[in-house]
Amino acid sequence: MYFLPEKLDHYIVAHSEQEPELLQELTRETYQKVLQPIMLSGPYQGRVLSMISKLINPKSVLELGTFTGYSTLCLAEGLSSDGVIHTIDINEELVDFQRKYFDRSKYGHQIIQHTGNAIDIIPTLHTMFDLVFIDADKPNYSNYFNAVIDKLEAGGIILSDNVLWHGKVVEKLKKKDISTKAVLDYNTLLKNDDRIETVVLPIRDGLTISRKK
Ligand SMILES: C[S@@+](CC[C@H](N)C(=O)[O-])C[C@H]1O[C@@H](n2cnc3c(N)ncnc32)[C@H](O)[C@@H]1O
């Protein structure tokens, strides 16, 4: 879905950084071999994630929802030289695919994969984070926020993906639509939590930046 007129969207992409060759390859293989390739962050959002990570230059990153590793590699581009990314996905079938691409990048040794339910794994990570990217199952977004907020450094950033949920956040809510309800509740939670300041960006499906005070 385009939130901007398509022509303008193409113009923006054309005048932003190019997607690295390795990520183009990862995308091709994801489309050939993995269900729901549409879940990939994609070239433009990927460059946004890379840029934000470079601005922060984090030592420690947490990603919820690895999928085939696209956004992991984008976030890795900004890591400090001794930095690490912990990335969690519930789908064990993706682990080898992810590792293949992580090891082909220069960040392989800085990426720690975790397989399982993020809600169970987050409490086992005894470390503080400078940057958290939330991009797993929508119904758990608020739970993820509550699980990570005390593990975020002051000044640390939470990026939340799909917060406009294909525009459904401004449509009449259908009773059985638990994902839209979860995204609406999540957006309200971020707006009202005094520990953070939040800005929603209309990038792709909506990307929120929240900064811990
Ligand atoms: C939208 S995709 C992530 C896309 C990826 N961040 C990217 O940009 O390429 C969501 C991922 O979350 C994972 N996921 C869903 N529920 C989860 C859970 N409870 N714990 C951890 N991962 C989960 C799915 O297996 C899926 O790979």
The ligand as an ORCA input file, in Angstrom:
! r2SCAN-3c Opt
* xyz 0 1
  C       6.991     -9.092      9.574
  S       8.019    -10.467      9.853
  C       9.562     -9.717     10.267
  C      10.205     -9.079      9.067
  C      11.648     -8.679      9.254
  N      11.828     -7.857     10.438
  C      12.109     -7.922      8.039
  O      12.024     -6.703      8.035
  O      12.497     -8.555      7.054
  C       7.451    -11.063     11.395
  C       8.248    -12.223     11.965
  O       7.845    -12.368     13.333
  C       7.917    -13.725     13.671
  N       7.091    -13.949     14.867
  C       5.738    -14.046     14.942
  N       5.351    -14.253     16.216
  C       6.480    -14.290     16.960
  C       6.733    -14.471     18.347
  N       5.743    -14.660     19.224
  N       8.021    -14.452     18.760
  C       9.041    -14.256     17.865
  N       8.844    -14.090     16.550
  C       7.592    -14.100     16.095
  C       7.431    -14.457     12.425
  O       7.895    -15.792     12.394
  C       7.980    -13.571     11.302
  O       9.189    -14.106     10.788
*
